[in-house]
Amino acid sequence: MEKTVVHQLDAHSTLQNEIQRRKKAESALQESEARFRELVEETDVLIAKLDGSGNFTYVNHVAEKIFGVGMEQCIGRSMFEFVHTEDRDTAVNDFQGWIRNQVRNVNYEIRQINFSTNSIHHMLWAINFRYDKNRQLTGINSFARDLTDRKKAEENLRKAHARLEQHVHERTIELLQANEQLKKEIEDRNRVEKALRESEERYRALFENNPIETVIVDKDLRITGYNLAKGQSGSRLPNIGDIMYKDYAGKHQIDMLHELKECIKSGMPKEFTDQAYFGRVLHIRISPFPGGAIITSIDITYRKRVEEALRESEKRYRTLVETIPHGIQEISSRGIITFANSALYHIFGYESGELIGKPLFDLLVSEKEKQEMKDFLATLVREQPTRIPFLNKCLTKDGRIIDIQSDWNYKKDKKGNLIGFISIITDITNRLRAEEDQIRLEKKLHHVQKMEAIGTLAGGIAHDFNNILGSILLNTELAVDDLADDSRALYSLKQVLKGSHRAKDLVEQILTFSRESEIERKPIRIHSIVKETLRMLRAMIPATIIIQQDIDEDVGVILADATQIQQLVLNLCNNAAHAMIAEGGKLKVELENVFLDEPPAGTDMLPGEYVRLSVSDMGCGMKPEVKDRIFDPFFTTKRPGEGTGLGLSVVHGIVIHHDGMITVESEEGKGSTFDIYLPIIPDDKSSNRIPSAAVQPPTGNENILFVDDEEVVADANRRTLQRLGYNVTVSTNSKKALSTFKKNPQKFDLVITDMTMPSMTGAELARELIRIRPDIPIILCTGYSQLITPEKSNAIGIQEFVMKPFSRDEIAEAIRKVLDKNRS
């Protein structure tokens, strides 16, 4: 029982101690909080907490003084609302950069706006960013001190310094005037000394009242009188009888004792500027007279210091002006250049001094710009509007045209009268060219992207269109074979075949034109390309424009890329058609052989035979300045949206690439003619250009597995191959075709498969077939695919690559080529 009571007493005692300890801790905490609250509420420092977006989550009472709104109105508002508008964007960017770079402490000076008084406060912020262990921002503490009074004091100090410099300048002038006056007075005094010698009182009055330190010595250099009433000497007063510059005022850099003796001996006055005792700079004049000399000393220490300070200041500013990379000039109100720094001479290419006295207008390019500048200067002198930088094209000494930017200010005299202008000149030629190059590159990129989109669209259409063409082509050939030679339908079906082949060529041309491919120059006659292009062009231009052709069927053979020739004709004819689009007219295209005895001067063309392509229009023609620029990339006279300015530039590039030449004849109001000359190649380079055609397609009796997901295509090919003598198994599903092949791989002598099919492409099917039977011959057919090329198909093991749509003869030749090759 006693132990229980003891334990209870101990526990009670421990509890009482813990309560007392906690009460002390709470009391200490309350005292600390009170001290902190007193410190926060009585401090003149702005204390604030911010979130990651810069919004206030806490401010002390100082915020009301600085921002002009209550503490509660600050909470939740962005600190940048109270930042001066000129500093706001910079402050936001800096704040975001600190958080992005996880800066912890920043001191930042910025201007704040008081919404109540519209006054500006210069604040110095000490900002602390707090992050957790995961480097995530948890809070921002900030303290700001108002530097406005200090800024005002600094501004007042600067103004006071300026006034002091002005005052020093004025006092220096006054001192120089006083010196001149003093010299005159001394000279006057020398002239009247003889008359004044008899009048002791008059002499003494003049001597005692002279504000300049004066000492009189006899011929033995002993002091006989002095005037040091104002205490200028800076040392003890002399004694009568002291030897000047020995017993008194002996600490000089110059041997004044010797100079005094020489001056008295020669009788000629002398003046000296000397460093004397206590570091003073004195202007000393020794004026000898019979029996002695008068020595006057003026303390010019302050003036010398001011003069030295002015020289140093001028040196600093001159160094700054001469080393800055921008041109600096001063011009009079009439536009005459009165000052130019080294950078300005460098910008305009003149030698030093050549610009001084030169009218500013002489540096401008055109008479119109010169007159506009004269009018502009007159307006500035008359109205003195707000300063705005301006741009001009200027002419250098060597005739180059440069672009300059002028940032300027008014130059006024002490009374505020305008006396001229000060300008900072920056050569922005390279910057403007870089900006123009950037614009040109962006336009070119846009054009390339547009062509890529066209290529993608054309490719998507081509696959389906070629399948349709293939079915039409093969079924028409089958129908022709079924008809008698005298059938009335035979002519119509042959026209269908002819149209199908034209459609096939047209699809291939569109694909080739719209995709980026390597240029392949071959020996060709281009008359058929020109004709085909004009047929296609007929549907693209208005009916008011008549196309007149004069095409020589027997033009020479040239080394050319057919697609590029077609593009050349299209661009030239489109350009000609656009010139006549408003009123219509005749577009004339001529193609013929010519012989050039003397090619035009300035070209690399040699005498010889050429194919000349001529495109003429009856349009508006061109001015000479337009004609000189028509081959520049992106140069166009068309309205926005009507052209890219690349058409004639592309034509020029194609002609140059084909070792040719292009000439232009144009007169405003009378149309234009473009003549293109392409060199004819020797016969030995084109001897094998015309392939021989088989009279009848080759046949056979082998077993063929034909795979195509289009039923009409599969059916047309089945009947075509069967008519050629082959045993054909058809499948419209690639997976089912694979299953059929697996059941009896040795049954088939050849597999012909389409490329683009659902569930399994022709290339994938070919890999599976070769895995089952490595020696199986495969022909891959495609209307268009970016996924397969002849090179890729060969790498898989496919032996032949045939483009859709193909004719009976083409597929027959391909089949026999593959089967005969494998048999051999």
VOGU-3710 file (C-alpha; in Angstrom, 3 decimals, decimal comma):
1> mektvvhqld> 0,000/0,000/0,000  2,818/2,388/0,893  4,660/1,594/-2,355  1,497/2,361/-4,304  1,135/5,733/-2,584  4,814/6,515/-3,222  4,434/5,647/-6,903  1,343/7,786/-7,138  3,167/10,710/-5,480  6,112/10,321/-7,869
11> ahstlqneiq> 3,823/10,242/-10,869  1,989/13,308/-9,609  5,266/15,124/-9,078  6,469/14,199/-12,584  3,191/15,411/-14,056  3,464/18,707/-12,155  7,023/19,184/-13,456  5,967/18,447/-17,028  3,072/20,930/-16,701  5,438/23,571/-15,357
21> rrkkaesalq> 7,944/22,892/-18,157  5,265/23,169/-20,838  3,913/26,390/-19,281  7,421/27,880/-19,374  7,864/26,730/-22,966  4,490/28,200/-23,956  5,359/31,419/-22,136  8,720/31,567/-23,914  7,039/30,816/-27,234  4,471/33,552/-26,611
31> esearfrelv> 7,201/35,988/-25,678  9,173/34,991/-28,794  6,073/35,328/-30,961  5,313/38,726/-29,384  8,874/39,891/-30,022  8,697/38,597/-33,597  5,259/40,196/-34,149  6,559/43,467/-32,659  9,608/43,243/-34,931  7,447/42,526/-38,023
41> eetdvliakl> 4,866/45,230/-37,231  7,379/47,935/-36,272  9,969/47,298/-38,970  10,158/49,527/-42,030  11,077/46,479/-44,115  8,373/44,957/-46,342  7,978/41,267/-45,410  6,024/39,033/-47,726  5,428/35,409/-48,604  4,773/34,329/-52,200
51> dgsgnftyvn> 3,569/31,215/-53,961  5,185/29,736/-57,096  3,199/32,084/-59,367  4,388/35,210/-57,556  1,080/35,783/-55,684  1,204/37,236/-52,163  0,161/34,825/-49,410  1,264/37,172/-46,591  2,414/40,796/-46,294  3,122/42,993/-43,276
61> hvaekifgvg> 1,864/46,542/-42,742  4,670/48,059/-44,854  2,897/46,789/-47,989  0,171/49,388/-47,497  2,783/52,163/-47,454  4,572/50,860/-50,549  1,661/49,594/-52,687  -1,055/52,008/-51,541  -3,561/49,207/-50,794  -4,465/47,399/-47,588
71> meqcigrsmf> -2,715/44,247/-46,381  -5,832/42,160/-47,022  -6,113/43,511/-50,608  -2,576/42,337/-51,332  -3,266/38,707/-50,428  -3,800/36,578/-53,551  -2,664/39,310/-55,935  0,444/38,981/-58,055  3,449/40,957/-56,914  3,948/41,887/-60,604
81> efvhtedrdt> 0,741/43,977/-60,526  2,692/46,444/-58,375  5,763/46,438/-60,636  6,333/49,420/-62,927  4,999/48,621/-66,412  8,424/49,166/-67,992  9,980/46,575/-65,644  7,087/44,060/-65,515  7,971/41,716/-68,408  11,616/41,564/-67,320
91> avndfqgwir> 10,607/40,870/-63,705  8,239/38,037/-64,715  10,893/36,427/-66,937  13,538/36,730/-64,184  11,171/35,275/-61,563  10,266/32,295/-63,770  13,950/31,770/-64,596  14,880/31,644/-60,883  12,272/28,973/-60,214  13,193/27,055/-63,377
101> nqvrnvnyei> 16,892/27,071/-62,378  16,021/26,365/-58,685  17,802/29,451/-57,407  17,620/29,757/-53,626  18,533/33,364/-52,837  18,240/36,470/-54,981  18,754/40,191/-54,390  16,708/42,144/-56,916  16,169/45,884/-57,392  12,975/46,984/-59,116
111> rqinfstnsi> 10,531/49,884/-59,376  7,132/49,458/-57,616  3,936/51,484/-58,133  1,865/52,942/-55,266  -1,744/52,681/-56,461  -2,908/55,297/-53,961  -0,420/58,084/-54,776  0,736/56,878/-58,244  4,248/57,349/-56,918  7,174/55,077/-57,774
121> hhmlwainfr> 9,204/53,303/-55,101  12,636/51,834/-55,789  12,686/48,561/-53,827  15,560/46,159/-53,083  14,137/42,629/-52,651  15,889/39,799/-50,854  14,053/36,678/-52,015  14,474/33,178/-50,544  13,106/30,174/-52,485  12,457/27,075/-50,367
131> ydknrqltgi> 12,422/23,568/-51,900  11,650/20,168/-50,409  13,905/17,117/-50,642  12,406/16,404/-54,080  13,498/19,892/-55,230  9,883/21,005/-55,477  9,150/24,621/-54,565  7,393/24,822/-51,166  7,379/28,566/-50,552  9,005/31,917/-51,099
141> nsfardltdr> 10,007/34,339/-48,343  10,943/37,856/-49,311  12,079/41,069/-47,686  12,125/44,435/-49,405  13,679/47,730/-48,403  12,522/51,050/-49,868  15,482/52,697/-51,633  13,425/55,621/-52,941  14,921/58,199/-50,588  18,413/56,944/-51,346
151> kkaeenlrka> 17,692/57,115/-55,089  16,408/60,665/-54,674  19,491/61,566/-52,667  21,702/60,076/-55,361  19,809/62,038/-58,028  20,127/65,245/-55,966  23,814/64,495/-55,511  24,194/64,038/-59,253  22,434/67,312/-59,928  24,543/69,036/-57,285
161> harleqhvhe> 27,658/67,569/-58,901  26,516/68,864/-62,279  25,867/72,291/-60,792  29,271/72,189/-59,132  30,952/71,311/-62,430  29,088/74,152/-64,100  30,059/76,466/-61,282  33,714/75,404/-61,527  33,611/76,046/-65,259  32,155/79,490/-64,744
171> rtiellqane> 34,553/80,330/-61,905  37,477/79,183/-64,044  36,435/81,592/-66,758  36,058/84,318/-64,174  39,500/83,497/-62,787  41,041/83,673/-66,259  39,349/86,986/-66,760  40,580/88,081/-63,364  44,097/87,011/-64,304  43,932/89,023/-67,469
181> qlkkeiedrn> 42,580/91,918/-65,527  45,328/91,449/-62,978  47,997/91,479/-65,654  46,528/94,672/-66,978  46,476/96,182/-63,487  50,100/95,182/-62,886  51,119/96,712/-66,177  49,186/99,828/-65,295  50,829/99,835/-61,899  54,300/99,540/-63,465
191> rvekalrese> 53,533/102,532/-65,609  52,449/104,661/-62,660  54,977/103,362/-60,088  57,322/106,310/-60,731  54,489/108,761/-60,147  53,297/106,907/-57,044  56,788/106,651/-55,521  56,496/110,199/-54,131  53,126/109,483/-52,545  53,751/107,075/-49,657
201> eryralfenn> 50,217/107,040/-48,413  48,756/106,431/-51,807  51,323/103,706/-52,435  50,707/102,151/-49,009  46,944/102,185/-49,482  47,261/100,456/-52,830  49,793/97,995/-51,437  47,846/97,100/-48,283  44,559/96,656/-50,092  45,960/94,465/-52,873
211> pietvivdkd> 44,269/91,020/-52,559  47,264/89,308/-54,132  50,172/88,101/-52,021  52,875/90,673/-52,697  56,475/90,955/-51,465  58,863/93,835/-52,213  62,618/93,207/-52,166  65,603/95,437/-52,687  68,486/94,812/-55,020  70,057/92,542/-52,366
221> lritgynlak> 66,910/90,454/-52,332  65,987/91,525/-48,847  62,340/92,018/-48,020  61,423/95,625/-47,581  57,657/95,195/-47,533  54,898/92,681/-47,970  51,151/92,270/-48,066  49,994/89,020/-46,492  46,889/90,407/-44,808  44,711/87,575/-46,126
231> gqsgsrlpni> 47,197/84,921/-45,019  47,719/83,384/-48,469  51,280/82,346/-47,688  50,322/79,247/-45,749  53,453/79,693/-43,561  54,890/82,220/-41,104  54,918/85,896/-41,902  58,261/87,223/-43,200  60,516/89,569/-41,332  61,682/92,781/-42,858
241> gdimykdyag> 65,268/92,153/-43,916  64,785/88,431/-44,668  66,345/87,331/-47,928  63,513/86,340/-50,254  63,488/82,693/-51,272  66,179/81,946/-48,721  65,061/83,054/-45,274  61,413/83,118/-46,390  59,403/80,983/-48,885  62,397/78,888/-49,791
251> khqidmlhel> 60,596/75,596/-50,590  60,003/75,736/-54,331  60,587/73,261/-57,127  62,124/76,062/-59,200  65,288/77,788/-57,969  63,377/80,988/-57,330  66,364/82,632/-55,641  68,360/82,321/-58,868  65,423/83,448/-60,969  64,918/86,516/-58,757
261> keciksgmpk> 68,589/87,501/-59,105  68,484/87,103/-62,899  65,275/89,053/-63,183  66,630/92,023/-61,185  69,879/91,858/-63,127  68,166/91,857/-66,537  65,418/94,264/-65,567  62,899/92,086/-67,416  59,797/90,760/-65,665  59,167/87,015/-65,562
271> eftdqayfgr> 56,256/84,742/-64,709  56,360/81,221/-63,276  53,919/78,461/-62,285  55,524/76,587/-59,414  54,764/73,952/-56,783  55,472/75,659/-53,477  55,313/74,749/-49,823  52,324/72,823/-48,476  51,612/71,534/-51,973  50,247/74,852/-53,241
281> vlhirispfp> 50,496/75,741/-56,921  51,402/79,380/-57,351  51,425/81,711/-60,292  54,438/83,956/-59,519  55,356/87,198/-61,268  58,631/89,021/-60,635  58,474/92,649/-61,703  61,897/94,322/-61,367  62,276/98,063/-60,809  65,343/100,175/-60,162
291> ggaiitsidi> 66,583/99,132/-56,747  64,621/95,914/-56,377  61,562/93,961/-57,466  57,941/93,295/-56,658  56,955/89,609/-56,352  53,290/88,654/-56,643  51,969/85,149/-55,962  48,476/83,864/-56,844  47,316/80,514/-55,443  45,946/78,597/-58,459
301> tyrkrveeal> 45,929/75,171/-56,783  42,159/74,693/-57,082  42,081/75,904/-60,657  44,838/73,453/-61,617  42,970/70,590/-59,985  39,790/71,510/-61,846  41,668/71,799/-65,137  43,261/68,379/-64,583  39,877/66,852/-63,732  38,387/68,360/-66,892
311> resekryrtl> 41,227/66,982/-68,995  40,768/63,498/-67,513  37,002/63,657/-68,026  37,430/64,759/-71,642  39,980/61,985/-72,191  37,602/59,352/-70,808  34,666/60,489/-72,929  36,807/60,809/-76,060  38,147/57,259/-75,526  34,573/56,005/-75,084
321> vetiphgiqe> 33,349/57,782/-78,219  36,261/56,546/-80,331  36,066/52,895/-79,177  32,284/52,352/-79,251  31,330/50,128/-82,257  28,488/52,455/-83,286  28,879/55,593/-85,345  28,412/58,881/-83,489  27,849/62,148/-85,274  26,875/65,708/-84,499
331> issrgiitfa> 25,125/67,779/-87,126  24,024/71,379/-87,205  20,387/72,381/-87,508  21,041/72,781/-91,269  22,236/69,169/-91,574  26,009/69,810/-91,763  28,193/67,180/-90,057  30,305/68,861/-87,351  31,667/65,769/-85,574  32,143/62,085/-86,461
341> nsalyhifgy> 33,845/59,287/-84,524  36,061/56,559/-85,952  33,200/54,027/-86,226  31,192/56,415/-88,421  34,140/56,846/-90,798  34,459/53,038/-90,921  30,736/52,550/-91,663  30,765/54,970/-94,605  34,316/54,177/-95,785  35,707/57,701/-95,500
351> esgeligkpl> 39,111/58,774/-94,249  39,337/60,657/-90,963  38,190/64,250/-91,353  36,467/63,810/-94,729  32,960/63,891/-93,245  33,395/67,166/-91,337  31,529/69,949/-93,136  29,744/67,461/-95,416  25,943/67,747/-95,693  24,177/64,764/-94,178
361> fdllvsekek> 21,957/64,575/-97,271  24,941/63,649/-99,491  25,093/60,253/-97,743  21,564/59,310/-98,857  20,885/57,337/-102,037  18,123/59,000/-104,018  17,151/62,613/-104,606  13,737/61,821/-103,165  15,277/60,594/-99,882  17,533/63,653/-99,735
371> qemkdflatl> 14,564/65,985/-100,048  12,586/63,982/-97,489  15,505/64,281/-95,031  15,688/68,052/-95,573  11,962/68,335/-94,892  12,322/66,083/-91,840  15,125/68,239/-90,371  13,064/71,374/-90,978  10,175/69,771/-89,081  12,481/68,825/-86,194
381> vreqptripf> 13,819/72,364/-85,932  10,366/73,884/-86,190  8,275/71,519/-84,038  10,802/69,460/-82,021  8,561/66,329/-81,873  9,147/63,222/-79,767  12,317/61,390/-80,750  11,745/58,245/-82,849  14,622/56,205/-84,391  14,509/56,052/-88,177
391> lnkcltkdgr> 15,938/53,813/-90,925  17,603/54,957/-94,136  19,465/53,567/-97,102  22,815/55,342/-97,398  25,655/55,457/-99,888  29,233/54,688/-98,830  32,271/56,343/-100,359  32,924/53,302/-102,599  29,314/53,273/-103,876  27,867/50,509/-101,707
401> iidiqsdwny> 24,284/50,901/-100,472  23,887/50,132/-96,774  20,968/50,186/-94,341  21,457/52,261/-91,215  19,452/52,930/-88,071  19,742/56,369/-86,481  18,973/56,918/-82,791  19,164/60,663/-82,201  18,645/63,458/-79,718  18,424/67,212/-79,733
411> kkdkkgnlig> 21,540/69,323/-78,999  20,802/72,595/-77,204  22,821/75,471/-75,790  22,730/76,711/-72,177  19,609/78,710/-72,868  17,782/75,713/-74,308  17,977/76,850/-77,901  18,271/74,080/-80,498  21,679/74,178/-82,189  21,814/70,736/-83,796
421> fisiitditn> 21,462/67,001/-83,300  23,491/64,116/-81,893  22,987/60,703/-83,535  24,130/57,146/-82,931  24,400/55,359/-86,294  24,190/51,545/-86,532  24,883/49,600/-89,742  22,006/47,090/-89,874  22,666/45,873/-93,428  23,761/42,376/-92,376
431> rlraeedqir> 20,939/42,113/-89,856  18,295/42,976/-92,459  19,836/40,550/-94,936  19,785/37,813/-92,306  16,112/38,553/-91,637  15,356/38,443/-95,384  17,254/35,147/-95,685  15,222/33,769/-92,803  11,971/34,762/-94,531  13,142/33,178/-97,796
441> lekklhhvqk> 14,089/29,956/-95,994  10,718/29,835/-94,268  8,946/30,273/-97,610  11,107/27,564/-99,145  10,368/25,227/-96,235  6,644/25,919/-96,624  6,898/25,106/-100,330  8,788/21,863/-99,635  6,222/20,840/-97,040  3,427/21,582/-99,495
451> meaigtlagg> 5,127/19,448/-102,162  5,549/16,635/-99,637  1,823/16,820/-98,873  1,042/16,731/-102,596  3,317/13,694/-102,972  1,606/11,901/-100,111  -1,841/12,650/-101,561  -0,765/11,611/-105,053  0,710/8,370/-103,762  -2,475/7,494/-101,906
461> iahdfnnilg> -4,600/8,057/-104,989  -2,125/6,361/-107,343  -2,406/2,907/-105,798  -6,168/2,650/-106,254  -6,135/4,432/-109,604  -3,452/2,135/-110,995  -5,461/-0,927/-109,951  -8,456/0,455/-111,851  -6,264/1,240/-114,874  -4,764/-2,247/-114,748
471> sillntelav> -8,176/-3,873/-114,915  -9,264/-1,592/-117,791  -6,027/-2,187/-119,701  -6,033/-6,001/-119,443  -9,780/-6,402/-120,067  -9,562/-4,138/-123,112  -6,645/-6,179/-124,491  -8,676/-9,365/-123,953  -11,639/-7,809/-125,738  -9,436/-6,739/-128,672
481> ddladdsral> -8,140/-10,313/-128,990  -11,728/-11,651/-129,017  -12,852/-9,381/-131,858  -12,436/-9,952/-135,563  -10,160/-7,639/-137,474  -13,119/-6,002/-139,204  -15,133/-5,420/-136,047  -16,516/-1,861/-135,721  -15,754/-1,945/-131,954  -12,048/-2,617/-132,542
491> yslkqvlkgs> -11,177/1,041/-133,180  -12,999/2,174/-130,041  -11,238/-0,424/-127,898  -7,865/0,583/-129,295  -8,695/4,160/-128,356  -9,474/2,924/-124,838  -6,060/1,233/-124,778  -4,417/4,389/-126,001  -6,226/6,452/-123,343  -5,297/3,918/-120,665
501> hrakdlveqi> -1,617/4,168/-121,582  -1,852/7,965/-121,491  -3,528/7,763/-118,077  -0,766/5,412/-116,911  1,911/7,854/-118,094  0,062/10,761/-116,529  -0,104/9,054/-113,111  3,609/8,280/-113,306  4,348/11,894/-114,242  2,303/13,197/-111,312
511> ltfsreseie> 4,076/10,832/-108,928  7,490/11,727/-110,297  6,705/15,451/-110,204  5,373/15,413/-106,654  8,116/13,341/-105,019  11,731/14,287/-104,475  13,901/11,947/-106,537  17,316/11,880/-108,072  17,589/13,534/-111,477  18,379/10,986/-114,194
521> rkpirihsiv> 19,430/12,489/-117,527  19,013/10,195/-120,536  19,218/10,677/-124,323  15,666/11,686/-125,345  13,743/13,628/-127,957  11,551/16,057/-126,058  8,874/16,770/-128,697  6,497/14,168/-127,230  7,081/15,494/-123,672  6,253/19,037/-124,805
531> ketlrmlram> 3,111/17,887/-126,600  1,909/15,777/-123,656  2,546/18,669/-121,256  0,564/21,072/-123,448  -2,352/18,599/-123,554  -2,325/18,463/-119,768  -1,961/22,257/-119,574  -5,011/22,824/-121,795  -7,312/21,730/-118,950  -5,516/24,002/-116,467
541> ipatiiiqqd> -5,751/27,408/-118,170  -8,782/29,519/-119,175  -10,437/28,932/-122,558  -9,742/32,602/-123,429  -6,090/31,638/-123,887  -5,324/29,901/-127,181  -2,360/27,510/-127,279  -0,546/27,589/-130,625  1,991/24,772/-131,197  4,785/24,642/-133,719
551> idedvgvila> 6,556/21,413/-132,730  9,205/19,867/-134,962  8,778/16,075/-134,753  12,385/15,520/-135,816  14,183/17,566/-133,147  17,623/16,398/-132,080  18,369/14,149/-129,149  19,401/15,872/-125,920  20,661/14,552/-122,613  17,804/15,416/-120,233
561> datqiqqlvl> 15,551/14,351/-117,391  12,018/13,974/-118,765  10,323/15,076/-115,551  12,417/18,221/-115,315  11,724/19,098/-118,964  8,021/18,708/-118,257  8,298/20,923/-115,181  10,214/23,507/-117,226  7,443/23,631/-119,875  4,703/23,780/-117,221
571> nlcnnaaham> 6,353/26,650/-115,339  7,018/28,709/-118,478  3,511/28,192/-119,842  1,836/28,867/-116,480  3,817/32,087/-116,210  2,781/33,109/-119,736  -0,873/32,195/-119,080  -0,906/34,282/-115,895  0,281/37,314/-117,879  -2,813/36,964/-120,138
581> iaeggklkve> -5,355/35,838/-117,559  -7,241/39,156/-117,525  -7,821/39,655/-121,274  -6,830/36,304/-122,819  -4,576/35,933/-125,851  -2,319/33,537/-127,708  0,265/31,330/-125,981  2,749/30,206/-128,634  5,109/27,255/-128,083  7,800/26,430/-130,662
591> lenvfldepp> 10,324/23,577/-130,724  13,011/23,296/-133,405  16,675/22,593/-134,132  18,946/25,626/-134,493  22,639/26,198/-135,102  24,372/28,924/-133,072  27,403/30,403/-134,805  28,083/32,900/-132,053  26,390/32,207/-128,706  25,535/35,353/-126,690
601> agtdmlpgey> 28,423/37,107/-124,927  28,804/36,377/-121,245  27,711/32,723/-121,552  29,666/29,466/-121,537  27,793/28,167/-124,608  29,841/26,878/-127,553  28,967/27,175/-131,237  26,956/24,154/-132,416  23,533/22,528/-132,719  20,830/23,170/-130,129
611> vrlsvsdmgc> 17,182/22,389/-129,534  15,376/25,704/-129,065  12,185/25,789/-126,983  10,368/29,108/-127,306  7,367/30,216/-125,178  5,684/33,537/-126,094  2,701/35,375/-124,669  0,674/38,483/-125,523  0,511/39,653/-121,910  1,488/42,843/-120,109
621> gmkpevkdri> 5,252/42,463/-120,558  7,857/43,561/-118,020  9,668/46,706/-116,984  13,493/46,508/-117,221  13,882/46,487/-113,425  11,432/43,552/-113,162  13,091/41,684/-116,028  16,458/41,894/-114,236  15,066/40,031/-111,196  12,673/37,423/-112,613
631> fdpffttkrp> 15,062/34,523/-111,944  15,638/35,518/-108,282  14,148/32,954/-105,851  10,820/34,128/-104,344  10,712/37,267/-106,507  7,160/37,698/-107,820  4,898/40,446/-109,116  1,817/38,388/-108,290  -0,513/39,194/-105,423  -0,220/37,176/-102,152
641> gegtglglsv> -1,639/33,687/-102,628  -1,188/33,689/-106,421  2,381/32,392/-106,528  5,524/31,596/-104,567  8,074/33,350/-106,785  9,816/30,007/-107,431  8,546/29,169/-110,947  11,106/30,997/-113,100  13,842/30,360/-110,531  13,213/26,621/-110,952
651> vhgivihhdg> 13,226/27,020/-114,762  16,586/28,777/-114,607  17,998/26,030/-112,384  16,806/23,266/-114,735  18,289/25,009/-117,788  21,656/25,480/-116,074  21,618/21,837/-114,886  21,090/20,740/-118,494  24,074/22,825/-119,709  21,667/25,133/-121,520
661> mitveseegk> 20,927/28,833/-121,831  17,795/30,954/-121,390  17,110/34,376/-122,906  14,214/36,773/-122,303  12,745/39,397/-124,599  10,042/41,575/-123,064  8,598/45,018/-123,516  6,003/46,564/-121,265  2,579/46,253/-122,867  3,785/43,938/-125,676
671> gstfdiylpi> 4,262/40,534/-124,066  7,306/38,347/-123,380  9,287/35,596/-125,119  11,441/33,027/-123,333  13,947/31,108/-125,502  15,685/28,036/-124,068  18,652/26,423/-125,829  19,607/22,822/-124,944  22,666/21,213/-126,608  22,080/18,323/-129,021
681> ipddkssnri> 24,271/15,298/-128,240  26,193/13,269/-130,901  24,449/10,249/-132,476  26,739/7,723/-130,778  25,347/8,725/-127,405  21,787/8,011/-128,468  22,184/5,001/-130,760  20,474/2,617/-128,332  17,648/4,862/-127,274  14,821/3,141/-129,230
691> psaavqpptg> 13,993/-0,352/-127,884  12,723/-3,031/-130,199  9,185/-4,265/-129,593  8,091/-7,933/-129,704  5,489/-8,767/-132,317  3,696/-11,341/-130,126  3,917/-11,691/-126,329  5,799/-14,743/-125,079  3,681/-17,626/-123,732  4,107/-20,677/-121,495
701> nenilfvdde> 2,386/-23,523/-119,685  3,740/-23,260/-116,130  1,678/-23,105/-112,922  1,311/-19,592/-111,475  -0,112/-18,469/-108,104  -1,523/-14,942/-108,581  -2,349/-12,893/-105,420  -4,214/-9,531/-105,398  -6,891/-8,292/-102,979  -8,795/-6,484/-105,795
711> evvadanrrt> -11,146/-9,042/-107,380  -11,458/-7,200/-110,717  -7,652/-7,016/-110,978  -7,245/-10,666/-110,029  -9,895/-11,744/-112,541  -8,417/-9,705/-115,428  -4,951/-11,109/-114,738  -6,248/-14,692/-114,442  -7,889/-14,559/-117,848  -4,866/-12,784/-119,410
721> lqrlgynvtv> -2,413/-15,367/-118,065  -4,628/-18,272/-119,027  -4,829/-16,908/-122,585  -1,013/-16,850/-122,592  -1,142/-20,600/-121,822  -0,420/-20,629/-118,096  -2,233/-22,596/-115,374  -3,356/-19,939/-112,904  -4,457/-20,212/-109,280  -5,924/-16,913/-108,014
731> stnskkalst> -6,256/-15,729/-104,408  -7,631/-12,384/-103,193  -6,367/-12,918/-99,648  -2,628/-13,027/-98,908  -2,985/-15,264/-95,854  -5,149/-17,757/-97,758  -2,592/-17,681/-100,577  0,136/-18,578/-98,059  -2,004/-21,462/-96,780  -2,556/-22,724/-100,360
741> fkknpqkfdl> 1,183/-22,580/-101,023  2,040/-24,441/-97,793  -0,186/-27,366/-98,804  1,827/-28,031/-101,980  4,889/-25,739/-102,434  6,197/-27,713/-105,428  2,992/-27,238/-107,384  3,803/-23,659/-108,372  6,507/-22,530/-110,786  5,963/-18,812/-110,078
751> vitdmtmpsm> 4,160/-16,499/-107,618  2,910/-13,066/-108,704  1,746/-10,885/-105,772  0,487/-7,360/-105,213  2,372/-5,251/-102,676  -0,358/-3,340/-100,813  -2,850/-5,764/-99,260  -4,678/-5,937/-95,920  -3,429/-8,217/-93,130  -0,195/-9,137/-94,970
761> tgaelareli> 1,716/-7,117/-97,577  3,259/-8,637/-100,676  6,752/-8,239/-99,209  5,747/-10,107/-96,039  4,110/-12,830/-98,116  7,273/-13,156/-100,218  9,411/-13,648/-97,112  7,117/-16,413/-95,882  7,065/-18,118/-99,283  10,887/-18,029/-99,535
771> rirpdipiil> 11,149/-19,389/-96,003  9,020/-22,383/-97,095  10,682/-22,794/-100,493  13,870/-20,721/-101,020  13,989/-21,254/-104,810  10,439/-20,095/-105,578  10,481/-17,307/-108,249  8,407/-14,254/-107,199  7,256/-11,183/-109,126  6,109/-8,224/-106,963
781> ctgysqlitp> 3,558/-5,774/-108,447  2,706/-2,334/-107,028  0,725/0,681/-108,136  2,618/2,934/-105,684  4,334/2,286/-102,388  6,855/4,140/-100,313  7,578/0,926/-98,427  9,144/-1,032/-101,288  11,646/-0,333/-104,049  13,354/-2,600/-106,612
791> eksnaigiqe> 16,427/-2,629/-104,382  14,444/-3,644/-101,297  12,551/-6,342/-103,202  15,832/-7,818/-104,521  17,166/-7,879/-100,974  14,150/-9,959/-99,892  14,744/-12,443/-102,737  12,059/-11,221/-105,145  13,343/-11,664/-108,694  11,260/-9,087/-110,606
801> fvmkpfsrde> 9,564/-5,768/-109,693  6,673/-4,619/-111,963  4,853/-1,285/-111,708  1,057/-1,191/-112,130  -0,762/-0,784/-114,390  0,998/-3,161/-116,741  -0,042/-4,376/-120,158  -0,293/-7,996/-121,279  3,037/-7,690/-123,106  4,811/-6,261/-120,065
811> iaeairkvld> 3,657/-9,001/-117,663  4,301/-11,675/-120,292  7,888/-10,442/-120,759  8,436/-10,326/-116,974  7,107/-13,870/-116,480  9,260/-15,387/-119,191  12,319/-13,436/-117,976  11,974/-14,900/-114,464  11,033/-18,457/-115,488  13,702/-18,736/-118,200
821> knrs> 16,339/-17,372/-115,840  15,488/-19,964/-113,182  15,365/-22,767/-115,734  18,835/-21,882/-117,039
//
